[in-house]
Amino acid sequence: MKKILISCLLTAVVMTVSFVLGAGYFIGNYLVSFGLERGTFGGHTEPPRAFALLMPPESRKYDRPDYLSEPWELQSEDGLHLTATHFSPEESSNKWVIVAHGYGCNQTNSYYIAENYLMMGYHVLTPDLRASGESQGQFLTMGYRESADVTAWAGLIAMRYPEAHIVLHGVSMGAATVMLASDDENLPAQVVACVEDSGYTSAFDLLAHQMKDSFGLPPFPAMNLLDWRCREVAGFSLNQAVPVQAVKNSKVPMLFIHGLKDTLVPPAMAQELYDAAVAPRKEILFIEEAVHGAASQTGQEQYFKTIRDFVKPYMTKG
């Protein structure tokens, strides 16, 4: 009788595990496609469905800076064709900034920040990150592989303009990207500072927070199943996009900016990033009324004055 009971219990356990894994397989695949794969909603260059449903094409209109510009191209380490635009300031300068856009966006989302840097006399490079805009790629990687691409863009600037002094500036996923790049051993010496706006501590922690806060779901085991499928389908782990580890080894001064009304990435993450950072120099700025990714508009004057003052010691007159 005891053997029959044990056998029944083992069978029940195996069936339960098989059901959970099976459900996790299909749900995880759906979530990866929904949140990270481009072109699943609309045309092949459209962002992931999760972003496209929130921001339809008609709401994604941004004014292009009225400055001299030229297209740039680059091949990523894994063979993707990447695109960017180089905007030139009105006067000669060796000040440069690479502006990395956020999740589901493309380089047009960087135009507002680009315009402000151009007015400060910077050359501006606005890349389409991989799997975004006109750049190739199927899956976003939440800053993991994007960071190597930004390092490569910085290397291209350094090769063409050896006297350049380069700032890396990113918003949201772009912020995670530049923080990860700040720890890249291939980062050229011409990169002198990093500005992160609305960045998260890690992709895993961000999604776990949203799962609990927005949907009332426990992170375990849902996040573990999601990461399993992410590794298998998109080829990376959410635990590889961990800016809070990268800033512990940052090679450049770092400015952290966050809106106190941000409900997507909690401001506490900015404080955690700042506290963890071991950079040559660091500062943190909170913009009181700013929601996610909008600090540059809500607190425009304070935002760009803080940046200007922070990077000034590392710039030379062009």
Disulfide bonds with the S-S distance in Angstrom:
none
